[in-house]
């Protein structure tokens, strides 16, 4: 048992019911125990077979199941109900939880569970739900539903400070359901109206997301206090004036009960279950979901009208003490257990009779989750995959399939058709269909790889950006692994190793650089020293870092060659932390017709011109951001090395007579100016080739000599042995 709401409820229920029943709690193996428990606790693996054995060894009269949100677990419980076990399932989550799991978390096996669960639930002795909305909605499909809410399991120590300007939220930065993006947006509007307003957030913290939200909604750092997990929650309740909850889905959030016991009025969005805990206009305010302006208005009203905040806060405490009193809840459970033990099938009580519910409320929220599935009710994605396309339609499907297969729950993919000669839209639709996470943007003409990446970045909303070339593809664990590293290390750039492949997927070579972690100066030096690979495609960039110096995204010079250097010069000049993981998670395709390789003299000269533009802009960026002379000197060295590499690449695949013809065809004196340079480099390559031949010949002769020497030694050994045997 951890410190979550459901765990607190289980402990409290065991305490209450143990006065009249023998109770045992089953928890998962090595589960955290943060409470003193007054009944026996048994650990077991929560897989079907070991869980069944543990239940059979205890042999209970009734099973109260609070671990039902796993589909396989529900199937096991249904099978045991068929065998005669009396099972009561408590639906801790919202009626719409399977839709949340499928549409928001993208868990495929929940696709049909929303409708199919009733078949299993009908087999149980009872299904208890936590709010009137759930009773009404489940009651349309089941006759064994009972409304029994969770009891207060919290001891109050103090009351709220209604004279303060502090808004309190208790949440979790990495749970999409909590919708902290809406909380920050609403507080951003509140902060503009109320100069005294402050926000405190308690719970698992993520500084990257915190910083991104602050900057997105223009909130000064001093206005928000992110506490992280804390044992001093009561002190924050007592120093706050109002409690805010912006979740898009909840069952019965215990933090609302706790806040009410401290006389805190609450502002919440209108989602199923909220009306049971907050009486609109009496104990707080219920605002239409997503209406952040109205949410900010209600917060502002309570901060300015202290008397009203106080009256609502005390009304909230009275409401909770009456409706969620432990003795009242215990009596409801004892009544239900008596019915179940006696063989009675409980019928729905305290709610609308099955079949008579007004459909408007259920329809409204069903429509909401349909809009989520269609990408119309979006949360800020964790990662934006940016894919430029020009002449690579044949490989685009493979690339997009790999992005669709990412083992992470929140991403978007922006594909930019950079004036491609092929049918990019057809390839795009064939690969992703109507998946709302994928968007296609078109350039009317070819503007170059650099500008295509800029267009994608401008449209991106993710916390992190990942650049994926359309002829490459990703390992399914790329996004999840890289994101976990960024969160764990607080890294603004994360890099992985890569596999270089042929077009058909055959591996050529693997990079195997060791993992590392570097802070600002060390990371910057490592990049300009070329200790960090100068590409954008095997990295994850914090979106805030990408836009920290936005000048690089406005450059439009048709750059395709060494465009990575320009991007990374800006990023690594101001990165706070860089980390590298050892996993090979990116597949880089080497194509003979890629922009890097191939082409004649005209193509080479265009590449050399782009190198000059890219490095000139890179130097300007470094001068503007850090002014580091050493880094600018290293850039100049890299410029010369890149020019040499492209010239050598051309000369290695082009016979010298053809080079001379192409040089002579250049206008004016251009060919004569380049002739000596190219001839010198060609002689260098010829010398290197001869040296390589000599090394290969020497290695071959050495290998032959070793083989002959070994053969002679083996022959001498045989002759010696024969002579010995003859003498004997």
Buried (B, 14 or more C-beta within 10 A) or exposed (E): BEEBBBBBBBBBBBBBBBEEBEBBBBBBEEBEBEBEBEBEBEBBEBEBEEBBEBBEEBEBEBBBBBBBBEBEBBEBBBBBBEEEBBBBBBBBBBBBBBBBBBBBEBBEEBBEBBEEBEEBBBBBBBBBBBBBBBBBBBBBBBEBBBBBBBBBBBEBEEBBBBEBBBBBBBBBBBEBBBBBBBBBBBBBBBBEEBEEBBBBBBBEBBEBBBBBBBBBBEBEEEBBBBBEEEEEBBEBBBBBBBBBBBBBBBBBBBBBBBBBBBBBBBBBBBBBBBBBBBBBEBBBBBBEBBBBEBBBBBBBBBBBEBEEBBBBBBBBBBBBBEBBEBEBBBEBBBBBBEBBEEEEEBBBBEBBEBEEBEEEBBEEBBEBBEBBBEBEBBBBBBBBBBBBBBBBBEBBBBBBEBBBBBEBBBBBBBBBBBBBEBEBBEBBEEBBEEEBBBBBBBBEEBBBBBBBBBBBBEEBBBBBBBBBBBBBBBBBBBBBBBBBBBBEBBBBBBBBBBBBBEBEEEEEEEBEBEEBBBEBEBBBBBBBEEEBBBBBBBBBBBBBBBBBBEEBBEBEBBBBBBBBBBBBBBBBBBBBBBBBBEBBBBBBBBBEEBBBEBBEBEBBBBBBBBBEBBBBBBBBBBBEBBEBEEBBEBBEEBBEEBBEEBBBBBBEEBEEEEBBEBBEEBEEEEBEEBBEEBBEBBEEBEEEEEEEEEEEEEEEEEEEEEEEEEEEEEEEEEEEEEEEEEEE
